Structures are given as C-alpha cells and as structure tokens.
C-alpha cells in the first residue's frame, strides 16, 4: 500500500490537477500507472477483459447526472430516501465543509457518534466517538482537516465522479449493533441482478480483516481478495430483504455494489459503490476476476 501511495504522489506532482479537474488523458495515465503498480501489467483501456480492468474503464468513461449522489456519503442518504423511503440509512447528526464549523457545533453532538469523510472509502476515514466528553477535539482536529482536502481524493481515486462532490465531514448515529459485530455485507449487481456477496468483518480492527465471498444460496466460494483472510460468516438475518433492495437500486447500472449493515432490529443501506477497491485489488483465482468481467457488460463509451 505504501508503494501505491508513493506512486500516486509521484503522478500527482508530475501532472497536478487544475481547478480540481484533470484531463481525460491525465486520468488515463494515472489509472494505468496505479493498475500496473498493483497488478503488475498494463492493458488496453479500450479493450478491458477482467473485472478489475473494466473498473478502470468505468472510472474514466461511465457518466450520468446523479454520480455525485452515489459517491458522496452525504448526498447518498437523500438518494436512497427518494428510492426506498425513510429509515434505510443511518441517521445523520450533521455535516460540515470546514473544521471551524464542526468545532463550533462539537458541543451539540451526542456522547456517542461516528465521524466519516463523505468521499473517502478507506476505513481510516471513519472515527467511532464513544466518550466525547472525555476527549479533546484538538487531538483529532489536524487529522480531520486532511479529510477535507480534495487533493487526497484525487490521489486516491482518479475517479471522475468525485469531481462533482464537495468534501465534507459527516456525523452519524452510533449503532451499537453495528459497532459490536462489524459485519459489512456487499452485493455485486450487474444490470439489476444480484450475483455474489462478500462479507467484510472486523475491518476496523485488522488490516488483513476477513473478507469472504458467497453465492446467493450462501455457499462460500474459494475466492481470496488481496491478502485478506477468508473465513465463513453466517448468513445475515435480513438477507432476502437485502437482495430485494439491491435489485431495486441496481436496475439502472451496468454494475454497482450495494452495501448493507444490519442490527438485530434494523437493516441499513450503507453505501453504493461503483468502483470496488478502485479495481486495484486482486481476486484469486483469476478465473473469478474473469467471471465477474464477463458479467460486466460495459455501455457504449460516452463523450468526455
């Protein structure tokens, strides 16, 4: 991961975004360099085959008016409400585009809550606040400022969708059920059809946390994702409802991943993901990467 981040910084310094927007040629260059650093080879961006290759194409060429609502965890809540109704996303306490505003409202937040970046997907951009009165806001102030830098989003993603999003810090309700079990259920959908599920568990505890794949009958697949462990996790209580919701939310997309959390009493849509892992993490065996790629029918390339 350090090698990848170093490469991204080199590419950034070499290209440098203008007004937070790079040309298509520069985005292609950054994507391909990042892909080669992770997978060890280059490919023709206009003739992708594997799933991870098609994700690079998707990042560069797939566009639609509501892209910001999908990649922005703040706007995402409104997007889900319009399609499913109220109560399907974790309750929001507030959002801030600068640290000064957050600091002014810090005293109004409850004792327990979760802070997140609205445009970053890495677990390090999530903070569980469980004893606010016993902590000093200034201890995390410097780190939170980094969350708001557009530069970091560009370096980490090369995804054009993020240019439409305004970096924010959001505060959400701390759900004890989620905090205790730490299961994240992610359903791969192609053209409105759920196909496979993967479960991430203990992802805030260990870098090599468990990621295990399942078919829709909850048979565990012999698939490894990067260097992560793959241990069996039991089927979630609300799995059938997850599939129904995933089908409804994915109908308009060639590919999208629909993520869920569940507590003993509640199911939440956690996130909609167009670019899992940025297409930079290996799926082993390669035949699974190929299988996903075959299901991923790319639309006609749109004008830049």
C-alpha positions as a Markdown table, in Angstrom:
| # | Residue | x | y | z |
|---|---|---|---|---|
| 1 | Unk | 0.0 | 0.0 | 0.0 |
| 2 | Unk | 2.9 | 2.4 | 0.8 |
| 3 | Unk | 4.3 | 1.7 | -2.7 |
| 4 | Unk | 0.9 | 2.6 | -4.3 |
| 5 | Unk | 0.6 | 5.8 | -2.3 |
| 6 | Unk | 4.1 | 6.8 | -3.2 |
| 7 | Unk | 3.3 | 6.2 | -6.9 |
| 8 | Unk | 0.1 | 8.3 | -6.6 |
| 9 | Unk | 2.1 | 11.2 | -5.1 |
| 10 | Unk | 4.7 | 11.0 | -7.9 |
| 11 | Unk | 1.9 | 11.0 | -10.5 |
| 12 | Unk | 0.2 | 13.9 | -8.8 |
| 13 | Unk | 3.3 | 16.0 | -8.6 |
| 14 | Unk | 4.0 | 15.3 | -12.2 |
| 15 | Unk | 0.6 | 16.1 | -13.5 |
| 16 | Unk | -1.0 | 18.3 | -11.0 |
| 17 | Unk | -4.8 | 18.9 | -11.2 |
| 18 | Unk | -6.0 | 22.3 | -12.5 |
| 19 | Unk | -9.0 | 23.6 | -10.5 |
| 20 | Unk | -9.5 | 20.1 | -9.2 |
| 21 | Unk | -10.1 | 18.5 | -12.6 |
| 22 | Unk | -7.6 | 16.6 | -14.7 |
| 23 | Unk | -7.9 | 16.0 | -18.4 |
| 24 | Unk | -9.0 | 12.6 | -19.6 |
| 25 | Unk | -5.5 | 11.8 | -20.9 |
| 26 | Unk | -4.1 | 12.5 | -17.4 |
| 27 | Unk | -6.7 | 10.4 | -15.7 |
| 28 | Unk | -6.0 | 7.5 | -18.1 |
| 29 | Unk | -2.3 | 7.8 | -17.3 |
| 30 | Unk | -2.9 | 7.9 | -13.5 |
| 31 | Unk | -5.3 | 4.9 | -13.6 |
| 32 | Unk | -3.0 | 2.8 | -15.7 |
| 33 | Unk | 0.1 | 3.5 | -13.6 |
| 34 | Unk | -1.9 | 2.6 | -10.4 |
| 35 | Unk | -3.2 | -0.5 | -12.1 |
| 36 | Unk | 0.3 | -1.6 | -13.2 |
| 37 | Unk | 1.7 | -1.0 | -9.7 |
| 38 | Unk | -0.9 | -3.3 | -8.2 |
| 39 | Unk | -1.4 | -6.0 | -10.8 |
| 40 | Unk | 2.0 | -6.0 | -12.5 |
| 41 | Unk | 0.8 | -5.4 | -16.0 |
| 42 | Unk | -0.8 | -2.9 | -18.4 |
| 43 | Unk | -3.8 | -3.4 | -20.7 |
| 44 | Unk | -5.7 | -1.6 | -23.4 |
| 45 | Unk | -8.1 | 0.6 | -21.6 |
| 46 | Unk | -10.4 | 0.5 | -24.7 |
| 47 | Unk | -10.4 | -3.4 | -24.7 |
| 48 | Unk | -10.7 | -4.4 | -21.0 |
| 49 | Unk | -11.5 | -8.0 | -20.2 |
| 50 | Unk | -11.2 | -8.8 | -16.4 |
| 51 | Unk | -13.5 | -7.2 | -13.9 |
| 52 | Unk | -10.6 | -5.1 | -12.4 |
| 53 | Unk | -9.8 | -3.9 | -15.9 |
| 54 | Unk | -13.4 | -2.9 | -16.6 |
| 55 | Unk | -13.5 | -1.0 | -13.3 |
| 56 | Unk | -10.7 | 1.3 | -14.8 |
| 57 | Unk | -12.8 | 1.9 | -17.9 |
| 58 | Unk | -15.9 | 2.5 | -15.7 |
| 59 | Unk | -14.0 | 5.2 | -13.7 |
| 60 | Unk | -13.0 | 7.0 | -16.8 |
| 61 | Unk | -15.9 | 6.8 | -19.2 |
| 62 | Unk | -19.1 | 6.0 | -17.4 |
| 63 | Unk | -21.0 | 9.2 | -16.5 |
| 64 | Unk | -24.6 | 10.1 | -15.5 |
| 65 | Unk | -26.2 | 13.1 | -13.9 |
| 66 | Unk | -26.5 | 11.6 | -10.4 |
| 67 | Unk | -23.0 | 10.4 | -10.0 |
| 68 | Unk | -22.2 | 12.7 | -7.1 |
| 69 | Unk | -25.2 | 11.4 | -5.2 |
| 70 | Unk | -23.7 | 7.9 | -5.3 |
| 71 | Unk | -20.1 | 8.6 | -4.4 |
| 72 | Unk | -21.0 | 11.3 | -1.8 |
| 73 | Unk | -22.0 | 9.6 | 1.5 |
| 74 | Unk | -23.9 | 12.8 | 2.5 |
| 75 | Unk | -26.0 | 13.1 | -0.7 |
| 76 | Unk | -26.3 | 9.4 | -0.8 |
| 77 | Unk | -28.8 | 9.5 | 2.0 |
| 78 | Unk | -31.2 | 11.6 | 0.1 |
| 79 | Unk | -30.7 | 9.4 | -3.0 |
| 80 | Unk | -31.7 | 6.3 | -1.0 |
| 81 | Unk | -34.7 | 8.1 | 0.6 |
| 82 | Unk | -36.0 | 9.0 | -2.9 |
| 83 | Unk | -35.9 | 5.4 | -4.0 |
| 84 | Unk | -36.8 | 3.4 | -0.8 |
| 85 | Unk | -38.4 | 5.9 | 1.6 |
| 86 | Unk | -37.2 | 7.0 | 5.0 |
| 87 | Unk | -35.3 | 4.8 | 7.5 |
| 88 | Unk | -32.9 | 2.9 | 5.3 |
| 89 | Unk | -29.8 | 4.9 | 6.1 |
| 90 | Unk | -28.1 | 5.5 | 9.4 |
| 91 | Unk | -29.4 | 8.8 | 10.9 |
| 92 | Unk | -27.4 | 11.9 | 10.3 |
| 93 | Unk | -26.5 | 14.4 | 13.0 |
| 94 | Unk | -24.7 | 16.9 | 10.8 |
| 95 | Unk | -22.3 | 17.7 | 8.0 |
| 96 | Unk | -19.5 | 20.3 | 7.7 |
| 97 | Unk | -17.3 | 21.5 | 4.9 |
| 98 | Unk | -14.8 | 23.1 | 7.2 |
| 99 | Unk | -13.3 | 22.3 | 10.6 |
| 100 | Unk | -14.3 | 25.6 | 12.1 |
| 101 | Unk | -18.0 | 24.9 | 11.7 |
| 102 | Unk | -17.6 | 21.4 | 13.1 |
| 103 | Unk | -15.7 | 22.7 | 16.1 |
| 104 | Unk | -18.4 | 25.3 | 16.8 |
| 105 | Unk | -21.1 | 22.5 | 16.8 |
| 106 | Unk | -19.0 | 19.9 | 18.6 |
| 107 | Unk | -20.8 | 20.6 | 21.9 |
| 108 | Unk | -24.2 | 19.9 | 20.4 |
| 109 | Unk | -23.3 | 16.4 | 19.3 |
| 110 | Unk | -24.2 | 13.4 | 21.5 |
| 111 | Unk | -21.8 | 11.5 | 23.6 |
| 112 | Unk | -21.6 | 8.7 | 21.0 |
| 113 | Unk | -21.5 | 9.1 | 17.3 |
| 114 | Unk | -19.4 | 8.3 | 14.2 |
| 115 | Unk | -17.4 | 10.7 | 12.1 |
| 116 | Unk | -16.9 | 9.9 | 8.4 |
| 117 | Unk | -15.4 | 11.5 | 5.3 |
| 118 | Unk | -18.2 | 11.7 | 2.7 |
| 119 | Unk | -15.9 | 11.0 | -0.2 |
| 120 | Unk | -13.3 | 8.6 | 1.1 |
| 121 | Unk | -13.9 | 4.8 | 1.4 |
| 122 | Unk | -10.8 | 3.7 | 3.4 |
| 123 | Unk | -11.6 | 2.7 | 7.0 |
| 124 | Unk | -9.1 | 5.3 | 8.3 |
| 125 | Unk | -11.6 | 8.0 | 7.3 |
| 126 | Unk | -14.0 | 6.7 | 9.9 |
| 127 | Unk | -13.9 | 7.6 | 13.6 |
| 128 | Unk | -16.0 | 6.0 | 16.4 |
| 129 | Unk | -16.6 | 8.6 | 19.1 |
| 130 | Unk | -17.8 | 6.8 | 22.2 |
| 131 | Unk | -16.9 | 9.1 | 25.0 |
| 132 | Unk | -17.0 | 12.7 | 23.6 |
| 133 | Unk | -16.8 | 14.4 | 27.0 |
| 134 | Unk | -13.5 | 12.6 | 27.8 |
| 135 | Unk | -11.7 | 13.6 | 24.6 |
| 136 | Unk | -10.1 | 16.8 | 23.3 |
| 137 | Unk | -11.4 | 17.9 | 19.9 |
| 138 | Unk | -7.9 | 19.4 | 19.2 |
| 139 | Unk | -6.4 | 15.9 | 19.3 |
| 140 | Unk | -8.2 | 14.9 | 16.1 |
| 141 | Unk | -8.5 | 18.3 | 14.5 |
| 142 | Unk | -5.4 | 18.0 | 12.4 |
| 143 | Unk | -6.4 | 14.6 | 11.1 |
| 144 | Unk | -9.9 | 15.7 | 10.2 |
| 145 | Unk | -8.5 | 18.7 | 8.2 |
| 146 | Unk | -6.8 | 16.1 | 5.9 |
| 147 | Unk | -10.2 | 14.5 | 5.2 |
| 148 | Unk | -11.4 | 17.8 | 3.6 |
| 149 | Unk | -8.5 | 18.1 | 1.1 |
| 150 | Unk | -9.7 | 17.5 | -2.4 |
| 151 | Unk | -6.1 | 16.6 | -3.4 |
| 152 | Unk | -6.3 | 13.5 | -1.2 |
| 153 | Unk | -9.5 | 12.3 | -3.0 |
| 154 | Unk | -7.9 | 12.8 | -6.4 |
| 155 | Unk | -4.6 | 11.0 | -5.5 |
| 156 | Unk | -6.5 | 8.0 | -4.1 |
| 157 | Unk | -9.1 | 7.5 | -6.8 |
| 158 | Unk | -8.6 | 9.0 | -10.2 |
| 159 | Unk | -12.4 | 8.7 | -10.4 |
| 160 | Unk | -14.1 | 11.4 | -12.4 |
| 161 | Unk | -17.3 | 11.1 | -10.3 |
| 162 | Unk | -15.6 | 12.6 | -7.3 |
| 163 | Unk | -15.1 | 16.0 | -9.1 |
| 164 | Unk | -18.8 | 16.6 | -8.6 |
| 165 | Unk | -18.7 | 16.0 | -4.8 |
| 166 | Unk | -17.9 | 18.6 | -2.1 |
| 167 | Unk | -15.7 | 17.1 | 0.6 |
| 168 | Unk | -17.4 | 17.1 | 4.0 |
| 169 | Unk | -17.2 | 15.5 | 7.4 |
| 170 | Unk | -20.4 | 13.9 | 8.5 |
| 171 | Unk | -21.6 | 12.7 | 11.9 |
| 172 | Unk | -23.9 | 9.7 | 12.1 |
| 173 | Unk | -25.7 | 7.9 | 14.9 |
| 174 | Unk | -23.5 | 5.3 | 16.6 |
| 175 | Unk | -25.4 | 2.0 | 16.2 |
| 176 | Unk | -24.2 | -0.4 | 18.9 |
| 177 | Unk | -25.2 | -3.4 | 17.0 |
| 178 | Unk | -23.0 | -2.4 | 14.0 |
| 179 | Unk | -20.2 | -1.4 | 16.3 |
| 180 | Unk | -20.2 | -4.7 | 18.1 |
| 181 | Unk | -20.4 | -7.2 | 15.2 |
| 182 | Unk | -18.7 | -5.1 | 12.5 |
| 183 | Unk | -20.1 | -7.0 | 9.5 |
| 184 | Unk | -20.4 | -5.3 | 6.2 |
| 185 | Unk | -22.5 | -7.2 | 3.6 |
| 186 | Unk | -21.7 | -6.2 | -0.1 |
| 187 | Unk | -23.7 | -7.4 | -3.0 |
| 188 | Unk | -22.3 | -7.4 | -6.5 |
| 189 | Unk | -25.1 | -6.5 | -9.1 |
| 190 | Unk | -24.9 | -6.4 | -12.9 |
| 191 | Unk | -27.8 | -4.8 | -14.8 |
| 192 | Unk | -30.2 | -5.1 | -11.8 |
| 193 | Unk | -29.3 | -8.7 | -10.9 |
| 194 | Unk | -27.6 | -9.6 | -7.7 |
| 195 | Unk | -24.9 | -12.2 | -8.3 |
| 196 | Unk | -22.4 | -12.6 | -5.5 |
| 197 | Unk | -22.0 | -11.3 | -1.9 |
| 198 | Unk | -18.9 | -10.6 | 0.1 |
| 199 | Unk | -18.7 | -10.0 | 3.8 |
| 200 | Unk | -16.1 | -7.9 | 5.4 |
| 201 | Unk | -15.8 | -8.4 | 9.2 |
| 202 | Unk | -13.5 | -6.8 | 11.8 |
| 203 | Unk | -12.4 | -4.3 | 9.2 |
| 204 | Unk | -11.6 | -1.6 | 11.8 |
| 205 | Unk | -9.5 | -4.0 | 13.9 |
| 206 | Unk | -7.1 | -5.6 | 11.4 |
| 207 | Unk | -5.6 | -4.7 | 8.0 |
| 208 | Unk | -5.9 | -8.3 | 6.9 |
| 209 | Unk | -9.5 | -8.5 | 8.2 |
| 210 | Unk | -11.8 | -11.2 | 7.0 |
| 211 | Unk | -13.4 | -10.9 | 3.5 |
| 212 | Unk | -15.3 | -14.0 | 2.4 |
| 213 | Unk | -17.4 | -14.5 | -0.8 |
| 214 | Unk | -20.7 | -16.3 | -1.2 |
| 215 | Unk | -23.2 | -17.2 | -3.9 |
| 216 | Unk | -26.9 | -16.3 | -3.4 |
| 217 | Unk | -27.6 | -19.6 | -1.7 |
| 218 | Unk | -24.9 | -18.7 | 0.8 |
| 219 | Unk | -22.4 | -21.2 | -0.3 |
| 220 | Unk | -18.9 | -19.9 | 0.5 |
| 221 | Unk | -16.7 | -19.5 | -2.6 |
| 222 | Unk | -13.0 | -20.4 | -2.7 |
| 223 | Unk | -12.0 | -16.8 | -3.5 |
| 224 | Unk | -9.4 | -14.6 | -1.9 |
| 225 | Unk | -9.5 | -10.8 | -2.1 |
| 226 | Unk | -6.0 | -9.4 | -1.9 |
| 227 | Unk | -4.2 | -10.6 | 1.3 |
| 228 | Unk | -7.3 | -10.8 | 3.4 |
| 229 | Unk | -8.4 | -13.8 | 5.3 |
| 230 | Unk | -11.4 | -15.7 | 4.1 |
| 231 | Unk | -13.4 | -17.3 | 6.9 |
| 232 | Unk | -17.0 | -18.4 | 6.9 |
| 233 | Unk | -19.6 | -15.9 | 8.2 |
| 234 | Unk | -23.2 | -16.9 | 8.8 |
| 235 | Unk | -26.0 | -15.6 | 6.5 |
| 236 | Unk | -27.4 | -12.3 | 7.8 |
| 237 | Unk | -30.9 | -12.2 | 9.2 |
| 238 | Unk | -32.2 | -9.8 | 6.6 |
| 239 | Unk | -30.5 | -11.4 | 3.6 |
| 240 | Unk | -33.7 | -11.8 | 1.4 |
| 241 | Unk | -34.6 | -8.1 | 2.0 |
| 242 | Unk | -31.0 | -7.2 | 1.1 |
| 243 | Unk | -31.4 | -8.9 | -2.2 |
| 244 | Unk | -34.7 | -7.2 | -3.0 |
| 245 | Unk | -33.3 | -3.8 | -2.2 |
| 246 | Unk | -30.1 | -4.5 | -4.1 |
| 247 | Unk | -32.1 | -5.4 | -7.2 |
| 248 | Unk | -34.2 | -2.3 | -7.0 |
| 249 | Unk | -31.2 | 0.0 | -6.5 |
| 250 | Unk | -29.1 | -1.6 | -9.2 |
| 251 | Unk | -31.5 | -1.8 | -12.1 |
| 252 | Unk | -30.1 | 1.3 | -13.9 |
| 253 | Unk | -26.4 | 0.4 | -13.7 |
| 254 | Unk | -24.2 | -2.0 | -15.7 |
| 255 | Unk | -22.5 | -2.7 | -12.4 |
| 256 | Unk | -22.9 | -1.5 | -8.9 |
| 257 | Unk | -22.2 | -2.9 | -5.4 |
| 258 | Unk | -24.8 | -2.4 | -2.8 |
| 259 | Unk | -23.6 | -2.5 | 0.8 |
| 260 | Unk | -25.6 | -3.2 | 3.9 |
| 261 | Unk | -25.3 | -3.1 | 7.7 |
| 262 | Unk | -27.8 | -4.9 | 10.0 |
| 263 | Unk | -28.6 | -4.8 | 13.7 |
| 264 | Unk | -30.9 | -7.2 | 15.5 |
| 265 | Unk | -33.8 | -4.8 | 14.6 |
| 266 | Unk | -32.8 | -2.8 | 11.6 |
| 267 | Unk | -31.4 | -3.1 | 8.1 |
| 268 | Unk | -29.4 | -0.2 | 6.6 |
| 269 | Unk | -28.1 | 0.6 | 3.2 |
| 270 | Unk | -24.5 | 1.5 | 4.0 |
| 271 | Unk | -23.2 | 2.6 | 0.6 |
| 272 | Unk | -23.4 | 2.3 | -3.2 |
| 273 | Unk | -20.1 | 1.5 | -4.8 |
| 274 | Unk | -19.3 | 1.9 | -8.5 |
| 275 | Unk | -15.5 | 1.1 | -8.2 |
| 276 | Unk | -14.8 | -1.6 | -5.5 |
| 277 | Unk | -11.3 | -1.2 | -4.3 |
| 278 | Unk | -10.7 | 1.1 | -7.3 |
| 279 | Unk | -10.2 | -2.1 | -9.3 |
| 280 | Unk | -6.7 | -2.3 | -7.7 |
| 281 | Unk | -7.1 | -5.4 | -5.5 |
| 282 | Unk | -6.5 | -8.9 | -6.9 |
| 283 | Unk | -9.2 | -11.5 | -7.0 |
| 284 | Unk | -7.8 | -15.0 | -6.7 |
| 285 | Unk | -8.3 | -17.2 | -8.6 |
| 286 | Unk | -8.0 | -15.1 | -11.7 |
| 287 | Unk | -10.9 | -17.1 | -13.2 |
| 288 | Unk | -13.2 | -15.4 | -10.7 |
| 289 | Unk | -12.0 | -12.0 | -11.9 |
| 290 | Unk | -12.7 | -13.2 | -15.4 |
| 291 | Unk | -16.1 | -14.4 | -14.5 |
| 292 | Unk | -17.1 | -11.1 | -13.0 |
| 293 | Unk | -15.7 | -9.4 | -16.1 |
| 294 | Unk | -17.8 | -11.5 | -18.4 |
| 295 | Unk | -21.0 | -10.4 | -16.4 |
| 296 | Unk | -19.9 | -6.7 | -16.6 |
| 297 | Unk | -21.3 | -5.5 | -19.9 |
| 298 | Unk | -19.9 | -2.1 | -20.5 |
| 299 | Unk | -22.1 | 0.5 | -22.1 |
| 300 | Unk | -21.2 | 2.5 | -25.2 |
| 301 | Unk | -18.4 | 4.9 | -24.4 |
| 302 | Unk | -19.7 | 8.4 | -23.7 |
| 303 | Unk | -18.3 | 11.7 | -24.9 |
| 304 | Unk | -15.9 | 13.2 | -22.4 |
